[in-house]
Amino acid sequence: MIAYMNRMAYRISCGISKYLWKPILIAGFFVLVALLWTFLLQHVIAYPFVFLFFGAIMGSAWFGGILAGIWSIVFSSILVTFFFIPPLYSFTIDRELRSYDAAFILCAIAITAISAARRRIETTARAARDELEERVRARTAELEQTNREILERERQLRLLTEAIPQQIWRANADGVIEYCNRDLLEFTGLSRGDLRGEGFFRIFHPLDEPLFRQSWNDARLASSRFEVQVRVRSAARGHRWFLVRGIPQRTASGEIDCWYGVHIDIEEQYQAEEALRAAQDDSARWARTLSMAEMAASIAHEIKQPLTALVAQAQACKRWLRAQPANTEKATNAAENLVRESMRASAVIDHVRSLFSEKEPLREATNFNRIIREALPLLRDEAVRRGVSIHLELEENLPPIEADAVQIRQLLINLAINGMDAMMEINGERMLTLRTESAGAAGAMLTVGDAGSGMSEEIRAKIFEPFFTTKSHGTGIGLSICRSIVEAHDGHIWAENLTPGTAFHVVLGSKA
């Protein structure tokens, strides 16, 4: 309670000082100064008190506010009435001078109001300016601190990218390369200036540069990350395979601020995959060779005895017919034995042929689009090795087919690799087209087209024959196997010349 009373007493004291004594002292000071100067100047100029007391009132209102101005009016009116308005040294005013005194008071009130209002406006403006300056200084300090933090983070990020043993680059929102780390510069043997802008694309193999540009442009249009395998030129070791990943960096509003890219060296992995594929090719080639050798040995082993018996029976028949007289009965028996051994040889041949006859395919509902997508990884690796680009034209809502997906996929791979081989000798663009479309009531059609030199009508008529080939290293059984697979599925396969190139069409229908 005592503390509360003390606080109330302090507030009352501060209020009296602010609203009473301070205005009175300010008004008294200015009015006293005006009075003294009036006494000094009244013998020099006429009526100096008017201007001097108006100035005192204005100064009081300016420095002390409206209350000081009012006290100044009161003091000024009393002193002017007593000292300067007849009768002098009296508070009585002549009748003819009362209007003059009233005008003085009204002007004083107007001056007080104007001065106090202007003082208040200027004080408010000064306070607002000071507050604004303080806010500007605070905001400037915050921005400077933020800029220092950003610069520090950029410095730390740059140190980090330089320390990571990985090739890293950064591009702006428009896709222009702005920065490459030291590992990338050392690998390519180029400077940062060389790799800015379009110069960056020179580090890729000429065959891989269009693939990287296409992936890069698609990612920028879709505002999404991308991933592509390309060869990067080394300053000392030719070209090496890298997995290039690009990731967009977004602002708080979701807009792309910049792009970061990283190169992951997959040369050893790629070489291992190539070696594995080569080993698989060699294994398949040896398997085919061994199969043919086994087939030849089987034929030789199985048919040797029937052929020996055929020769023996033929010689016996000849001998019995030459006998004198001819022994027709035994010659007839020998001829019957010839027929029986011939039928046995035919059965042996049918048995050998059955080794190459496919069993009834295990068919299931599928479509060409799915089979193409499943085969794309292998086809893409083959295309990269041969400098071939693959173009897809897949019809949506393709009708399903009843087929053995494994066999149809092998059919697709055989046709695609044949198309790639057909383009190895050309110098222009090597593009393999895989197209699917509905074939109406017949089912669905798969087309594999190349941009090679095409084939003559004579060759086109023989390409599906076993062991017919135009390749120096071919066996001539690939297209024959393709035809066997298609025919086993009750389908149809044929070749067509393009301008340029060749297209193979396969039509399969739904199983009834």
Buried (B, 14 or more C-beta within 10 A) or exposed (E): EEEEEEEEEEEEEEEEEEEEEBBBBBBBBBBEBBBEBBEEBBEEEEEBBBBBBBBBBBBBBBBBBBBBBBBBBBBBBEBBBEBBBEEEEEEEBEEEBEEEBEEBBEBBBEBBBBBBEEBEEEEEEEEEEEEEEEEEEEEEEEEEEEEEEEEEEEEEEBEEBEEEEEBBBBBEBEBEBBBBBBBBBEBBEBEBEBBBEEBBBEBBBEBBBEBBEEBBEEBBEEEEEBEBBBBBBBEEEEBBBBBBBBBBEEEEEEEBEBBBBBBBBBBEEBEEEEEEBEEEEEEEEEEEEEEEEEBEEBBEEBBEEBBEBBEBBBEBBEEBBEEEEEBEEBBEBBBEBBEBBBEBBEEBBEEBEEEEEEEEBEBEEBBBBBBBEBBBEBBBBBBBEBBBBBEEEBBEEBBBBBBBBEBBBBBBBBBBBBBBBBBEEBEEEBBBBBBBBEBEEBBBBBBBBBBBEBBEEEEBEEBBEBEBBEEEEBBBBBBBBBBBBBEBBEBBBBBEEEEEBBBBBBBBBBBE
